[in-house]
Amino acid sequence: MVALDPGDVELVTRVNGEVRQRAHTRDLVVGVGALLAYISRCMTLEPGDAVFTGTPAGVGPLRDGDVVEVEIEGIGILRNPVRAE
């Protein structure tokens, strides 16, 4: 098993199978390590916690029935259906 380098991971967001966003953690303004160090000074991070930092271009609107997938290279895919309130 190859170790994952959090400073150079590709992230892909798809809506209904169509790629809407593609980015790399190496392009973040503040690196992953620095972000986690800062956050952990303010609160305790636990296994399974997610840290959201913003989004690259391409997000667009979502509609009832859409399926959003976020793939993190080397980790897997998070898939969520969109439902209107």
N, C-alpha and C positions, 0 to 999 in steps of 0.2 A: 504494500500500500504506500502510495506517495503522499507525503505530507502536504497539506493545503497551505498555500501562502496567502493569508488574508489581504495582503497588500497588492495582490495581482490576481483577482478573481473576476471572471466575466459574469454579468448579471443580464438576464434576458426576460422581458415582460411580453407576454402574448395575450391578446384578447380574441377569443374564439379561434385560436390557432394562428392568428396573424401577429407577426412580430411588431410590437409598437415601440419598444425601447431595447437598446443594447448598449451596455456600458461596462467599464472595468473599474474596480476599486482603485487601481493605480492612478485614475484620473480625478479622484476626490481632492478637493482643496486642502482638507486636513486628513492626514493618514488614519487608517483604521486603529493603529496602536494609540495614537494621540487622542482620538475620539473616545476610546474605551477608558483610557487613563483619566480623562477629564470627567466622564460620566461617573466612573466609580468613586471619584472624590465626593460626589453629590448623593449617591445612592448605591445600594448593594445590587450588583448584577448577579443573577442566579442562572444556572444551566437552563436553556430553553428561552431565555429572554431574547427579544428582538429589538434592535436599535434601528430606527428609521432616520435617515439623514436628509431626505429631500428626493428629488426625482429629475432625471434628464428629460430632454424634450421628447414629445411624442405621446404624452399621456392621454389626452382626448377624453370625450364623454363616455360613460358606461350606461348601458340600458338593462332593464329587467330581462333576465334570461341569459345575459352574457356570461362567459366563463373566463376568469382572469387567472393566468398562470405566471408565477415568478420562478424562474430557474436560477439557481446559484450553482455555478460550476463546481463540481466535486462534492456537492452536498445533496442536491435533489431539487424537486419541484413542489411548490406550494400552489394548490389549485383551489379556487373559490368561486362558487356561483354568485352572480349578482341578483339580488331580489329587491324589488321596489318596496318602500315602506308603506 
